[in-house]
Amino acid sequence: MQMRNTALRQPVEVEEIFDTHPEVSLDFEHVQAALKQGYSKPFLLVDSNIIRNKARRFKAAMPRVQPHYAVKANPDPRVLKTLIEEGVGFEIASISELDLLLSLNVPAADIYYSNPMKSRAYLEYAAAKGVEWYVLDSVEELRKIVSVKPDAKLYLRIDTPNIGSDWPLAGKFGTHVAEIKEIIDEAANLQADLAGVTFHVGSQCRNPQNWRVGIERAIKVFADMRQAGLSPRLLNIGGGYPVRHVKPIPSIEVIGEVVNEAIANLPENIRIMAEPGRYLVSDAAYFVCRVVGTATRNGKRWMYWDAGVFGGVIEVTEGLRYEILSDRTGPSIPWSVAGPTCDSVDILMRDELLPEDIEEGDFIYIPNAGAYTTAYASNFNGFPLPEVVVL
């Protein structure tokens, strides 16, 4: 296989300083074995043993923090079953995800509805199914939830720094400091059970101190809640735990050291949970697709894959830098890489350094792609959804 571009990788000495624990990826021999069975369309090959190991490693790094998997990262039922067997909980963003978990006999009372903006119809459905915990980040959402389920257990999503995250998530969600008092006062006025605080440090967060700041802010909110007569008993430290692509990352053990120190003095009656998604499943899989054709236009080389923006590789358009591998060994040249659809937005990368001898029919291998690939894919333009194969 040819590595995408060794020049993009950080020097070894930098990685050794920043990465304090080896990261395990799916063995490429499994990919080769799968391809011997034939190829008809893009597929994601997932090793459930790696998922198990990541779940155990998360728990070992933060013994007091109960992981609740973000179902949106990869909702394949076999992935969910593996996590159930490992004692991992779940958080959801929709009632389709709720139904999927209920079909696997996950108790509704153990499912956390962490989408800060929920339709009234979805709230009514979730409440009828027995969901107890709901997030909010505005007075309006507080009133909506309470009007549907007066005895709901609520947790407030607060804004926290996203510095050092590949995808900052601040802005769309998260209550700002100036708005917290109004929400707490309204919860007390409605006699609502505002029982917790949550935050999100941003996706692929490479700055462990973001969790410390978020926890410190949550502790201050707890004090305000108690002063208003509320009984806080949940701290949800969210997601954002990074996986290895082409940038160095802090290991979960390093993040755990920061979190464990920050929560050390929290009373035992405060339940602490997290919402890892990418961390638990990404390293467990390879995404495999194929070159359907190449072209030269205006002196520039173009390569077209049978999976693109609409076929599972959309995150590259948002800044995620995957390691792109092939069987070719020629010198690297700049390529523009696009998907198979006729939509002009279906362009994945420009001036990406890849082997110059790549041609039609070659396979493309993307390691550590078990999260937000097949979950994002659609049938747009009539192209098939990628297959998910679980070992």
N, C-alpha and C positions, 0 to 999 in steps of 0.2 A: 504493500500500500504506500501511497505517496501522501505525506503530511501536507496540509494546506500551505503553510508558510512559516518556516521556523523562525524567520525574522520577527514575527509578531509575538513570539513567546517571550516571556520575561526571562532574564538571566537566571541561572540555577541558584546563585547565591541569594537573589531576592526571594525566590520561591521558598527556599529553606527558612528564611527569616519569617515569612508571612504564613506559610503552610506548615503546620506543626503535626499533621497527621496525614498519612497516605490516603488518597481517594481511590476507591475501587470502582472499576467500570466493567460492564459486560465483556466477557472473553470473546474476542473476535472469531474464534473457532466456531462458536455457536452460530454466528452470522453465515459463515461459509457452509456449515452443515445445512442451514435453512435454505440457502440458495441452491444446494444440490437437489432439493425437492422440487425445484422449479420456481419461476417468477412470473406473475401475471399483473401485479400492480404494486405500488409502494406499500411497505409494511413496517410496523414497529415491533421489534423483537425484545421481549421483556423477560428478565430473569427474576423470578419471585424471591429467590434466596437473597439477592442483593437488597430487595425491599425489606425483607426481614432484618437483615443486618443493619440497615440504615435506621429502622425503627428502634432496634436495641441500642444502637450507638447514641441516638438522640436521648433516650431515657437515661443511659448511663452518664451522659454529659450533664444532664439537668434532672437529677433524681426527683425533685419536688414538682417538676413541671409535667403535666399530663398532655401528651400530644393529641390533637384532634385534627386529623387529616383534612386538608382543603380539597373536597371532592372534585372541584373544577379542574384541578391539575391533570388528573387522568381518572375518569369515572368508570373505567373498565371493571365489570363485576369481579373478575378474577384478581385484579389488583386490590379491590375493596375487601374481598374475602381474606386475602393474605394479611391485610392490616387488621382485620377483625381478629384473626387468630393470634396476632401479636399484641392484642389488648389496646390498640389505638382507637381513639374516639373519632368523631367526625364533625365538621362544620359544613354548612350548605349555603347556597345563594339562591336556590329556586326550589319549587315543589317537585320538579322532575327529579332533582337530586334526592329530595326527601323520599319520594316513592321508591327510588332505586335502593336506598338504604333500608327502608321498611321491608322491601322484598327479600332482603338478606337478613331479616330478623334483628336489625339494630333497634333497640328501644327508642321510641320518639323522644322520651324524656332525656335521653343522653345526647341528642342532636342539637347543635347550636346554630341558630339561624343568623348568620353573620353578614348578611347583605344589609347595609344601612338604609336602603330605600326599597320597601316592599309594597306591592299593590295590596289593596284591601282584600281582594279575592284570594291572593296567596296567603295573607295572614289568616283569613277565615279557614282556609283549607288546612294550614299547618296547625292551627289551634284545635281544629276538629280531630286531627290525627294524634294529638297529644304532645306536640312540641311545647316546651316550657320556656326556653331561653331565646331572647330576641335582642339584637343590637339596635342602637339608634344613635343619631348624632345631631338631632334637631328637636326643637319643641314640637314641631308639626308631626314628626314621626312618633314621638312619645305619645301625643294625644291619639294618633291613629291606632297605635298598638293597644293602648289602654281601652279605647272604645270597642275594640274587637275582643280583647282578652284582658279583663281588669286584673286578673291575678297573675299576669305574665311576669316572669323574672327577666329583668332588663339589665343590659350592660351598655355603658356609654363609650362610644369611640371618640377618642381625643386626638388632636393633631400632635405630631411629634416630628423631629427632624428626620429627613430622608437623605442627609448628606452621605455620600459614599455608596448610594444604591444605584444600580444600573438603570432601574426604572422607578423614579420617585413617584409615590402614589398620593402625596399630599395634594389637596386642592379639591378633588371630586368628593372626598369623604373626610370626616374628622372635624369634631367640634373645636373651635378656637377658644383660647383662654377667656376672652371677653363674653362668650356665650354660655360657659359652663354653669355659672350661678343661676341664670334664668332657667336652664333645664332642671337643675337640682331643685330649685324652688317650686317649679311646676310639678315635678314628680312628688314632692312632699304635699303639695296642695291637692293632687289627685289621689293621694294615698297609694301611689304606684310603688311597686317593689323594685326600685332602681338599686340593683345589688352588686354591680360590678363596673369595671373600667377595662377598656381595651385600646390598643393602638397598633399601627402598622409602620414599620421602619423603612418600607420600600422593598421592592422585589430585587433579589440578588444583592442583598446588602453586604458590603465588604467593610463596614465600619461597626465593630461590636459595640462601641460606645453609644450608638443610637438606642440600643435596648436599655442601657443604664439610664439615659435621659428619659425615655418613655416610662420606665418603672418609677423613677423619681417623681415625674409629673402625676402618674396615677396615684401614688401615695398621698400627694397633696390633695388630689380630688377626693380620695377616701375621707380625709379630714373634713373637707367641706360637706360631704354627704352625711357624715356623723353629726355634724353641727346642725344640719337641717332635720335630724331625726331619722335618717335612713340607716340601713344596716348593710354596709358593703361586705361582701364575702367572696368575690370573684375578681381575680386579676388574670386577664387574657393578654399575653405578650405577643400575640399575632404571628405573622409569618415572616418571610423574607430571608430565610436561612439559605445561604448560597451553595451552589455546586460548581465544580470545576469545568470551565470551558477553555478559554485562551488567556484568562486573567488569573493571577493568584488570588486566593480567597482565604479568609480566616476559617480554620477548622471549627467544627461544631464544639470541640473541646475548648477552644479559645473563647467562643461566644458563651459557652456554658460557664466559664470562670467569671465572666462579667455579670451574667444573669444571677448566678448563685450568690455572688457577693451582694448584689443589689437587693435580693429578696431575703437575705439572711435574717433580718430582724422583723419580717412580717409575721404576725401572729398565726398560729396554726389553723384558726378558723377561716383564714383566707385561702380559698382554693386557687391554685395557679395552673393555668393551662396555656397551650400555644397552638398555632394553626399552621404547621408546616405542610407544604404541598410539594413544590419542586424538590425540596431536599430529600423527601422520602422515595421518590420514584424516578427522578431524572437519570441518575447514574446507572439505573438498572436496565437501560435500553439503548439499542441502536435504531436509528431511523434509516431505512434503505430505500433508495429510489434509483431511477435510471435516466440516462441521457437519451432523449428522443431525437435530438438533432443539434447541429452546430451551424453557424453562419458567420460570414464576414461582411460587415457593413461599414463603409466609410473608414476602412482600415482597422476596425475594432472587431474583436472576436466575441461572439455570442454563443452561449450554451443554454439549451432548453431541457429542463427536467420534467419528468412525468408527475412531479409534485411541486407546487409553488406556494404562493401566498394563500391560495384557497385550499391547498392540499395538505397543510400541516406544517409549513415552514414559515408561517407569518411572523414569528418573533424576530427574525433577522431584520425585518423592516423597521423594528422598533429599537434596534441597537444591539440585540443579542449576537455575540460573535461565536458561532459554533466552530468547532474543528471540523473541517471538511476533508474527507479522505477518499482516495480512489485507488485503483490497481495500477495506475500509470506512474512512471518514474521520470518522465521528461522534465526539462527545465520549466520553471514557473513563469507564466506570462499573465498579464491582466485579462480577465474575462468579465463580461457582463453575464449574469446568470438569471434566467427567467423561468417561470412556470409554463405549463402547457396551454393555458386558456388564452382566449383572444382578447382579454381585458388588458389595457395598457398599464394598469397598476400592478399587474402580476410580474413584477421585477424584484428579485430577491437581493441581488448584490451587483455593484458596478466596480470595475477595476479590481476584482478579487484575484489574488495570485494563486493560480492552479496550474497543473501540468499542461504544457502546450499540446501534448499528444492525446488528450482526451477526445473521444469521438463518439458518434452515435452507438448506442448499445452498452456503453460502459456503465458500471454501477457506481453510485455515490453512497458513501457511508458517513453517517453523522452520529458520533458517539454521544452519550449522556443526553439523549433526546426523549426521555420517557415522560416529560411533563410539557403540557401546552403544545403538543404537536397534533396527535390525532384528536384531542379534545377541541381544537380550533378548526379542524378540517370540515369542508362542506362539499356538496355535490355540484357546486357552481359550474355552469357550462357543460354539465353532463359527465364530468370526470368522476371516477369512482372514489369512494372513501378509502383511505389506507386501511389495511388489515392490521389487527393486533394479534400477535402470536405470543403466548406466555409459556415460558419454560417451567 
